[in-house]
């Protein structure tokens, strides 16, 4: 029986089997498999020649030669079409790959632009002050630097001007950090988490305070009730707006 080897190096025998490379679309694979199968079956049928009268070996050989030539030409035409489509598919996939790359680049540019615009609207603060307060027997508050007598930590700061900002509500995250680098945290007092742009990760904050309407010179206050004795040492207050560090203050407790 006749067998034929495709340009991809795959042989089709009398069963018409075989497949093209994995890089081809399944629909095209199926189409060409069917075409080759029909061609091979037709040729094999012609080679057997069950209906061809036997008028001598010369006539049979002549007829088989013509049939073989015709089917080989047909298969050659399928090969040419196959190679052409494979080339078109490769070109199309290159185009799709380039478009996907360009789309990803545009998405990255958009993200970078968004980050720049967000950073441009950060409200910085000044005059960051930390003070420890102790409640007196008469119920009044008095400032203290003694860690074991502090009942309340108060953080104050003032908003600076930003020409890119429009009047509106602004939120500020206050992190009070103890001498060993821990953020004071208590959900019952309003502590939470925010996205820290510097570290590109989530960070804890101690308190959040808001300015009802942004305005240069506005003063804000955040207070933290001390639930257990504080350790002595340096405490920091970091102020964040839109995830960016916009001010810092410190205080030593004895």
Backbone as numpy.savetxt, mean C-alpha at the origin, in Angstrom:
# Nx Ny Nz CAx CAy CAz Cx Cy Cz
1.48 -42.39 -38.26 0.65 -41.19 -38.26 1.52 -39.93 -38.26
0.96 -38.85 -38.75 1.71 -37.60 -38.85 1.80 -36.89 -37.51
2.95 -36.32 -37.19 3.13 -35.51 -35.97 3.78 -34.20 -36.37
3.46 -33.13 -35.61 3.96 -31.80 -35.97 4.49 -31.09 -34.74
5.62 -30.42 -34.87 6.23 -29.69 -33.75 5.98 -28.20 -33.93
5.35 -27.56 -32.94 5.04 -26.14 -33.01 6.29 -25.32 -32.76
6.26 -23.98 -33.04 7.42 -23.11 -32.76 7.78 -23.10 -31.29
6.84 -23.41 -30.43 7.14 -23.41 -29.00 7.83 -24.69 -28.58
8.05 -25.61 -29.50 8.74 -26.85 -29.18 7.83 -27.91 -28.62
6.52 -27.78 -28.84 5.56 -28.74 -28.30 5.01 -29.57 -29.45
4.96 -30.88 -29.27 4.59 -31.79 -30.36 3.12 -32.16 -30.28
2.47 -32.12 -31.40 1.09 -32.59 -31.50 1.12 -33.91 -32.27
0.56 -34.95 -31.68 0.50 -36.25 -32.34 -0.89 -36.52 -32.85
-1.20 -37.80 -33.02 -2.49 -38.14 -33.59 -3.64 -37.79 -32.67
-3.35 -37.60 -31.36 -4.46 -37.23 -30.47 -4.72 -35.74 -30.47
-3.87 -35.00 -31.19 -4.09 -33.56 -31.27 -3.83 -32.86 -29.96
-3.12 -33.49 -29.01 -2.92 -32.88 -27.69 -1.83 -31.84 -27.71
-1.45 -31.35 -26.52 -0.40 -30.36 -26.40 -0.94 -29.05 -25.91
-0.03 -28.16 -25.52 -0.45 -26.83 -25.06 0.63 -25.84 -25.39
0.32 -24.61 -25.35 1.30 -23.55 -25.57 1.85 -23.11 -24.24
2.81 -22.16 -24.24 3.42 -21.71 -22.98 2.43 -21.06 -22.04
2.80 -21.02 -20.79 1.91 -20.45 -19.77 1.67 -18.97 -19.98
2.53 -18.34 -20.78 2.39 -16.91 -20.99 1.19 -16.58 -21.88
0.56 -17.55 -22.54 -0.58 -17.28 -23.42 -1.88 -17.32 -22.65
-2.80 -16.56 -23.14 -4.14 -16.58 -22.57 -4.79 -17.93 -22.84
-5.55 -18.42 -21.85 -6.14 -19.75 -21.98 -7.08 -19.84 -23.19
-7.76 -18.74 -23.49 -8.67 -18.76 -24.63 -7.93 -18.98 -25.93
-6.77 -18.33 -26.09 -5.97 -18.50 -27.31 -5.37 -19.91 -27.36
-4.94 -20.40 -26.19 -4.42 -21.76 -26.14 -5.47 -22.74 -26.67
-6.69 -22.59 -26.16 -7.75 -23.52 -26.54 -8.04 -23.43 -28.04
-8.05 -22.19 -28.55 -8.35 -22.00 -29.97 -7.32 -22.70 -30.85
-6.03 -22.45 -30.58 -5.00 -23.05 -31.41 -4.89 -24.55 -31.21
-5.17 -25.01 -30.01 -5.17 -26.45 -29.78 -6.23 -27.12 -30.65
-7.41 -26.49 -30.73 -8.48 -27.04 -31.56 -8.11 -27.01 -33.04
-7.49 -25.90 -33.47 -7.12 -25.79 -34.88 -6.09 -26.84 -35.26
-5.06 -27.00 -34.42 -4.05 -28.02 -34.71 -4.66 -29.42 -34.67
-5.56 -29.62 -33.71 -6.20 -30.94 -33.58 -6.98 -31.27 -34.85
-7.74 -30.28 -35.35 -8.51 -30.53 -36.57 -7.58 -30.82 -37.75
-6.48 -30.06 -37.81 -5.56 -30.25 -38.93 -4.91 -31.62 -38.89
-4.45 -32.03 -37.70 -3.77 -33.32 -37.58 -4.73 -34.47 -37.85
-5.95 -34.38 -37.28 -6.93 -35.44 -37.51 -7.28 -35.55 -38.99
-7.43 -34.38 -39.63 -7.77 -34.40 -41.06 -6.66 -35.04 -41.87
-5.42 -34.69 -41.52 -4.29 -35.24 -42.28 -4.16 -36.74 -42.05
-4.29 -37.16 -40.79 -4.18 -38.59 -40.49 -5.27 -39.38 -41.21
-6.47 -38.77 -41.27 -7.56 -39.44 -41.98 -7.23 -39.56 -43.47
-6.64 -38.49 -43.99 -6.26 -38.51 -45.40 -5.15 -39.50 -45.65
-4.23 -39.63 -44.66 -3.11 -40.55 -44.82 -3.58 -42.00 -44.89
-4.65 -42.30 -44.09 -5.21 -43.65 -44.13 -5.93 -43.90 -45.46
-6.61 -42.81 -45.94 -7.31 -42.86 -47.21 -8.30 -44.02 -47.30
-9.23 -44.10 -46.37 -10.16 -45.24 -46.44 -11.09 -45.17 -47.64
-11.37 -43.96 -48.13 -12.32 -43.83 -49.24 -11.61 -43.60 -50.58
-10.28 -43.55 -50.55 -9.55 -43.27 -51.78 -9.34 -44.57 -52.56
-9.81 -44.65 -53.78 -9.61 -45.89 -54.55 -8.13 -46.15 -54.79
-7.72 -47.38 -54.64 -6.32 -47.75 -54.81 -6.06 -48.06 -56.28
-5.61 -47.05 -57.03 -5.33 -47.20 -58.45 -3.85 -47.41 -58.71
-3.18 -47.87 -57.70 -1.75 -48.07 -57.85 -0.97 -47.24 -56.86
0.20 -47.73 -56.54 1.02 -47.03 -55.55 1.36 -45.62 -55.98
1.58 -45.41 -57.24 1.98 -44.08 -57.72 0.88 -43.06 -57.47
-0.38 -43.45 -57.77 -1.48 -42.52 -57.55 -1.67 -42.23 -56.07
-1.56 -43.28 -55.26 -1.72 -43.09 -53.81 -0.65 -42.15 -53.28
0.59 -42.41 -53.68 1.69 -41.55 -53.20 1.51 -40.12 -53.68
1.04 -39.96 -54.92 0.82 -38.60 -55.44 -0.25 -37.88 -54.64
-1.35 -38.61 -54.38 -2.45 -37.98 -53.62 -2.00 -37.64 -52.20
-1.28 -38.57 -51.55 -0.80 -38.33 -50.19 0.19 -37.16 -50.16
1.00 -37.04 -51.20 1.95 -35.93 -51.25 1.24 -34.59 -51.33
0.19 -34.53 -52.18 -0.58 -33.29 -52.28 -1.28 -32.97 -50.97
-1.85 -34.01 -50.35 -2.54 -33.79 -49.07 -1.57 -33.30 -48.00
-0.40 -33.97 -47.94 0.60 -33.56 -46.94 1.02 -32.11 -47.14
1.27 -31.74 -48.39 1.70 -30.38 -48.69 0.63 -29.36 -48.29
-0.63 -29.70 -48.60 -1.71 -28.77 -48.26 -1.86 -28.59 -46.76
-1.81 -29.69 -46.04 -1.97 -29.58 -44.59 -0.77 -28.91 -43.93
0.42 -29.17 -44.46 1.60 -28.51 -43.91 1.53 -27.00 -44.13
1.03 -26.60 -45.31 0.86 -25.16 -45.55 -0.15 -24.56 -44.59
-1.22 -25.32 -44.33 -2.25 -24.84 -43.40 -1.68 -24.68 -41.99
-0.91 -25.67 -41.57 -0.30 -25.61 -40.24 0.72 -24.47 -40.17
1.48 -24.27 -41.26 2.43 -23.15 -41.29 1.71 -21.82 -41.11
0.54 -21.70 -41.75 -0.21 -20.44 -41.61 -0.69 -20.25 -40.18
-1.07 -21.35 -39.53 -1.45 -21.25 -38.12 -0.26 -20.84 -37.26
0.92 -21.37 -37.59 2.12 -20.99 -36.84 2.41 -19.50 -36.96
2.28 -18.98 -38.18 2.53 -17.55 -38.40 1.55 -16.71 -37.59
0.28 -17.10 -37.63 -0.73 -16.36 -36.87 -0.46 -16.47 -35.37
-0.06 -17.65 -34.94 0.26 -17.88 -33.53 1.39 -16.96 -33.07
2.47 -16.91 -33.85 3.61 -16.06 -33.48 3.24 -14.59 -33.48
2.40 -14.19 -34.44 1.97 -12.80 -34.50 1.16 -12.41 -33.27
0.21 -13.29 -32.90 -0.60 -13.01 -31.71 0.23 -13.02 -30.44
1.20 -13.93 -30.37 2.06 -13.96 -29.19 2.84 -12.66 -29.06
3.33 -12.14 -30.19 4.05 -10.88 -30.17 3.15 -9.73 -29.73
1.91 -9.72 -30.24 0.96 -8.68 -29.86 0.62 -8.76 -28.37
0.47 -9.98 -27.87 0.16 -10.15 -26.46 1.31 -9.66 -25.58
2.54 -9.97 -25.97 3.69 -9.50 -25.20 3.76 -7.97 -25.19
3.48 -7.37 -26.35 3.49 -5.91 -26.42 2.39 -5.32 -25.55
1.20 -5.97 -25.58 0.09 -5.49 -24.76 0.42 -5.60 -23.28
1.04 -6.70 -22.88 1.40 -6.87 -21.47 2.45 -5.85 -21.04
3.38 -5.52 -21.94 4.35 -4.47 -21.62 3.65 -3.14 -21.41
2.66 -2.87 -22.27 1.90 -1.62 -22.13 1.15 -1.58 -20.80
0.51 -2.69 -20.45 -0.23 -2.76 -19.18 0.72 -2.58 -18.01
1.89 -3.22 -18.09 2.88 -3.10 -17.02 3.33 -1.66 -16.84
3.55 -0.97 -17.96 3.96 0.44 -17.89 2.85 1.31 -17.30
1.61 1.03 -17.69 0.48 1.80 -17.16 0.33 1.58 -15.66
0.51 0.35 -15.21 0.43 0.07 -13.77 1.54 0.79 -13.01
2.73 0.81 -13.60 3.85 1.51 -12.97 3.56 3.01 -12.88
3.02 3.57 -13.96 2.70 5.00 -13.96 1.60 5.31 -12.95
0.60 4.41 -12.84 -0.47 4.64 -11.86 0.08 4.62 -10.43
0.99 3.68 -10.17 1.60 3.61 -8.84 2.42 4.86 -8.55
3.15 5.34 -9.56 3.94 6.55 -9.38 3.05 7.76 -9.10
1.91 7.85 -9.81 0.98 8.95 -9.57 0.38 8.87 -8.17
0.08 7.65 -7.71 -0.46 7.49 -6.36 0.55 7.92 -5.31
1.83 7.58 -5.54 2.88 8.00 -4.60 3.05 9.51 -4.61
2.98 10.11 -5.79 3.09 11.57 -5.89 1.93 12.25 -5.16
0.74 11.68 -5.32 -0.44 12.25 -4.64 -0.29 12.16 -3.13
0.20 11.01 -2.65 0.41 10.84 -1.21 1.44 11.83 -0.68
2.53 11.99 -1.42 3.58 12.92 -1.01 3.05 14.35 -0.97
2.26 14.72 -1.98 1.69 16.06 -2.02 0.73 16.27 -0.85
-0.08 15.26 -0.55 -1.01 15.36 0.58 -0.25 15.56 1.89
0.85 14.82 2.05 1.66 14.95 3.26 2.28 16.35 3.36
2.74 16.87 2.22 3.33 18.21 2.23 2.28 19.27 2.58
1.08 19.13 2.01 0.02 20.08 2.31 -0.38 20.00 3.78
-0.43 18.79 4.32 -0.78 18.60 5.72 0.29 19.22 6.62
1.56 18.98 6.26 2.65 19.55 7.06 2.64 21.07 7.02
2.21 21.63 5.88 2.20 23.09 5.75 1.14 23.74 6.62
0.16 22.96 7.09 -0.90 23.53 7.92 -0.74 23.21 9.40
0.43 22.67 9.77 0.68 22.37 11.19 0.76 23.68 11.98
0.07 23.71 13.11 0.10 24.88 13.99 1.17 24.64 15.06
2.21 25.42 15.02 3.26 25.29 16.03 2.87 26.09 17.27
3.48 25.69 18.38 3.15 26.34 19.66 4.43 26.86 20.31
4.26 27.74 21.27 5.39 28.31 22.01 5.00 28.46 23.47
6.01 28.83 24.25 5.80 29.04 25.70 5.18 27.81 26.36
5.75 26.64 26.05 5.25 25.41 26.67 5.73 25.35 28.12
4.79 25.29 29.03 5.12 25.26 30.46 4.52 24.02 31.13
5.30 23.42 32.00 4.82 22.30 32.81 4.92 22.71 34.27
3.91 22.43 35.03 3.96 22.70 36.47 3.27 21.60 37.24
3.84 21.31 38.41 3.21 20.36 39.31 2.38 21.10 40.34
1.23 20.58 40.66 0.33 21.22 41.62 0.00 20.25 42.74
-0.08 20.80 43.93 -0.42 20.01 45.11 -1.63 20.64 45.78
-2.61 19.83 46.13 -3.80 20.37 46.78 -3.53 20.56 48.27
-3.93 21.72 48.77 -3.68 22.07 50.16 -4.87 21.66 51.04
-4.66 21.77 52.33 -5.72 21.39 53.27 -6.96 22.26 53.11
-6.75 23.50 52.67 -7.89 24.40 52.49 -8.57 24.21 51.12
-8.08 23.25 50.35 -8.70 22.97 49.06 -8.11 23.75 47.90
-7.18 24.63 48.15 -6.55 25.40 47.09 -5.36 24.63 46.51
-4.98 25.04 45.29 -3.85 24.41 44.62 -2.60 25.27 44.79
-1.46 24.59 44.98 -0.18 25.29 45.09 0.83 24.57 44.21
1.70 25.35 43.57 2.73 24.74 42.72 3.75 24.01 43.58
4.32 22.95 43.03 5.32 22.17 43.75 6.28 21.52 42.76
7.50 21.28 43.21 8.49 20.54 42.43 8.77 19.19 43.07
8.04 18.86 44.10 8.26 17.61 44.82 7.45 16.50 44.15
8.13 15.47 43.69 7.45 14.40 42.97 6.45 13.65 43.83
6.75 13.50 45.13 5.85 12.73 45.98 4.68 13.53 46.51
4.66 14.83 46.21 3.56 15.67 46.67 2.70 16.19 45.51
3.06 15.84 44.31 2.34 16.35 43.14 1.04 15.57 42.93
-0.06 16.31 42.90 -1.38 15.70 42.67 -1.89 15.94 41.25
-1.31 16.93 40.59 -1.79 17.31 39.25 -0.63 17.88 38.45
-0.56 17.49 37.19 0.41 18.09 36.26 -0.37 18.91 35.25
0.03 20.15 35.11 -0.66 21.06 34.18 0.32 21.49 33.09
-0.14 21.42 31.85 0.67 21.83 30.70 -0.05 22.97 30.00
0.69 24.05 29.76 0.13 25.21 29.07 1.00 25.55 27.87
0.37 26.06 26.83 1.12 26.50 25.66 0.29 27.49 24.86
0.97 28.21 23.96 0.33 29.26 23.17 0.48 28.95 21.68
-0.58 29.16 20.92 -0.55 28.88 19.48 0.17 29.98 18.72
0.95 29.57 17.73 1.66 30.53 16.87 0.88 30.71 15.57
1.21 31.79 14.89 0.53 32.11 13.63 0.98 31.16 12.52
0.05 30.83 11.65 0.34 30.05 10.45 -0.51 30.62 9.32
0.13 31.29 8.34 -0.63 31.93 7.26 -1.40 30.95 6.39
-1.05 29.67 6.46 -1.76 28.67 5.66 -3.03 28.17 6.32
-3.26 28.60 7.55 -4.41 28.12 8.31 -5.60 29.06 8.19
-6.78 28.47 8.20 -8.02 29.23 8.25 -8.66 29.01 9.62
-9.46 29.95 10.07 -10.11 29.79 11.38 -10.90 28.49 11.44
-10.80 27.81 12.56 -11.51 26.55 12.72 -10.97 25.78 13.91
-11.60 24.68 14.23 -11.20 23.88 15.39 -9.88 23.18 15.11
-9.01 23.18 16.12 -7.72 22.50 16.01 -7.49 21.64 17.25
-7.07 20.40 17.04 -6.80 19.48 18.15 -5.30 19.33 18.36
-4.91 19.22 19.62 -3.50 19.07 19.99 -3.37 17.89 20.95
-2.43 17.01 20.65 -2.14 15.86 21.50 -0.96 16.20 22.40
-1.14 15.98 23.70 -0.09 16.29 24.67 0.45 14.97 25.23
1.75 14.79 25.07 2.42 13.62 25.65 3.25 14.08 26.85
2.93 13.57 28.03 3.76 13.82 29.21 4.62 12.59 29.40
5.93 12.76 29.33 6.87 11.65 29.33 7.70 11.68 30.60
7.72 10.55 31.32 8.44 10.49 32.59 9.95 10.30 32.37
10.75 10.30 33.43 12.22 10.22 33.28 12.73 8.96 32.60
11.97 7.89 32.56 12.44 6.67 31.89 11.81 6.49 30.51
11.22 7.55 29.99 10.73 7.54 28.62 9.33 7.01 28.42
8.59 6.78 29.48 7.22 6.29 29.36 6.24 7.45 29.23
5.24 7.27 28.36 4.17 8.26 28.23 3.11 7.99 29.30
2.80 9.00 30.09 1.75 8.84 31.10 0.43 8.58 30.36
-0.26 7.51 30.76 -1.41 7.05 29.98 -2.49 6.52 30.91
-3.71 6.99 30.71 -4.87 6.51 31.46 -6.11 6.79 30.63
-6.73 5.76 30.10 -7.90 5.95 29.23 -9.02 6.68 29.94
-9.16 6.46 31.25 -10.23 7.12 32.00 -10.04 8.64 32.04
-8.81 9.09 31.85 -8.55 10.53 31.82 -8.48 11.07 30.39
-8.78 10.23 29.42 -8.81 10.71 28.04 -7.58 10.40 27.22
-6.71 9.53 27.71 -5.53 9.16 26.93 -5.93 8.34 25.71
-5.08 8.35 24.70 -5.38 7.60 23.49 -4.14 7.42 22.63
-4.35 7.16 21.35 -3.25 6.96 20.42 -3.45 7.86 19.20
-2.36 8.20 18.54 -2.41 9.00 17.31 -1.31 8.52 16.39
-1.39 8.93 15.12 -0.37 8.53 14.15 0.76 9.54 14.18
1.94 9.07 14.55 3.12 9.92 14.66 3.81 9.97 13.29
3.78 11.15 12.67 4.34 11.30 11.32 5.85 11.08 11.30
6.53 11.41 12.37 7.99 11.26 12.41 8.38 9.79 12.34
7.72 8.97 13.13 8.05 7.55 13.19 7.18 6.70 12.28
6.20 7.32 11.64 5.28 6.59 10.77 4.68 5.39 11.50
4.22 5.66 12.72 3.66 4.61 13.55 2.73 5.24 14.58
2.00 4.40 15.29 1.10 4.89 16.33 1.88 5.21 17.60
1.47 6.27 18.28 2.08 6.68 19.55 0.98 6.97 20.56
1.30 6.84 21.83 0.37 7.18 22.89 0.40 8.69 23.14
-0.74 9.24 23.50 -0.76 10.61 24.02 -1.47 10.60 25.38
-1.09 11.57 26.21 -1.62 11.64 27.57 -2.98 12.32 27.61
-3.05 13.48 26.98 -4.31 14.26 26.95 -4.45 14.93 25.59
-5.70 15.17 25.22 -5.98 15.95 24.02 -6.71 17.22 24.43
-6.31 18.32 23.82 -7.01 19.58 24.07 -7.28 20.25 22.74
-8.35 21.01 22.66 -8.76 21.61 21.39 -8.93 23.12 21.53
-8.64 23.79 20.43 -8.95 25.21 20.30 -10.25 25.29 19.51
-11.27 25.88 20.10 -12.57 25.97 19.43 -12.44 26.68 18.09
-11.62 27.71 18.04 -11.35 28.44 16.80 -9.87 28.81 16.79
-9.16 28.35 15.76 -7.73 28.64 15.70 -7.49 30.13 15.58
-6.58 30.63 16.38 -6.21 32.04 16.33 -4.84 32.20 16.97
-3.99 32.99 16.34 -2.65 33.23 16.88 -2.75 33.82 18.28
-1.95 33.26 19.20 -1.93 33.77 20.56 -2.90 33.07 21.50
-3.72 32.15 20.98 -4.65 31.42 21.84 -3.87 30.52 22.80
-4.25 30.52 24.06 -3.60 29.67 25.07 -4.47 28.45 25.36
-3.82 27.30 25.46 -4.52 26.05 25.76 -3.88 25.39 26.98
-4.69 24.60 27.67 -4.23 23.92 28.89 -4.66 22.46 28.87
-3.77 21.59 29.34 -4.09 20.17 29.52 -3.68 19.79 30.93
-4.56 19.08 31.64 -4.28 18.71 33.03 -4.34 17.19 33.20
-3.44 16.70 34.04 -3.32 15.27 34.28 -3.31 15.00 35.77
-4.28 14.23 36.26 -4.34 13.88 37.68 -3.35 12.75 37.97
-2.53 12.94 38.97 -1.53 11.94 39.34 -2.19 10.89 40.22
-2.22 9.64 39.75 -2.91 8.57 40.47 -1.98 7.82 41.43
-0.68 7.88 41.17 0.29 7.20 42.04 1.53 8.07 42.15
2.33 7.87 43.20 3.52 8.72 43.40 4.40 8.75 42.16
4.88 9.95 41.83 5.73 10.13 40.66 7.18 9.86 41.02
7.96 9.45 40.05 9.39 9.30 40.26 10.07 10.65 40.05
11.12 10.94 40.77 11.84 12.20 40.56 12.61 12.16 39.24
12.90 13.33 38.71 13.66 13.43 37.47 13.03 14.41 36.50
13.52 14.36 35.26 13.06 15.31 34.23 11.84 14.75 33.50
10.81 15.58 33.41 9.59 15.25 32.68 9.49 16.16 31.45
9.06 15.58 30.35 8.88 16.34 29.11 7.39 16.42 28.77
7.02 17.51 28.13 5.68 17.65 27.55 5.87 17.90 26.05
5.45 16.95 25.23 5.53 17.11 23.79 4.13 17.41 23.26
4.05 18.43 22.40 2.76 18.84 21.83 2.75 18.45 20.35
1.67 17.82 19.91 1.55 17.37 18.52 0.28 17.95 17.88
0.43 18.35 16.62 -0.72 18.79 15.83 -0.66 18.10 14.47
-1.74 17.46 14.09 -1.81 16.71 12.83 -0.73 15.64 12.75
-0.31 15.12 13.90 0.68 14.06 13.93 2.12 14.54 13.95
2.33 15.85 13.89 3.68 16.41 13.87 4.01 17.06 15.22
5.25 16.90 15.66 5.71 17.55 16.88 5.78 19.05 16.62
5.06 19.83 17.43 5.01 21.27 17.18 5.44 22.10 18.38
5.86 21.46 19.46 6.34 22.20 20.63 6.75 21.24 21.73
7.66 21.69 22.61 8.12 20.82 23.69 8.53 21.67 24.89
8.30 21.12 26.07 8.70 21.77 27.32 9.18 20.72 28.30
9.82 21.16 29.40 10.33 20.20 30.37 10.31 20.79 31.78
10.37 19.90 32.77 10.38 20.32 34.17 11.02 19.22 35.01
11.87 19.65 35.97 12.50 18.71 36.90 11.65 18.61 38.15
11.45 17.37 38.58 10.78 17.14 39.87 11.80 16.50 40.83
11.79 17.01 42.05 12.69 16.47 43.06 12.20 15.11 43.54
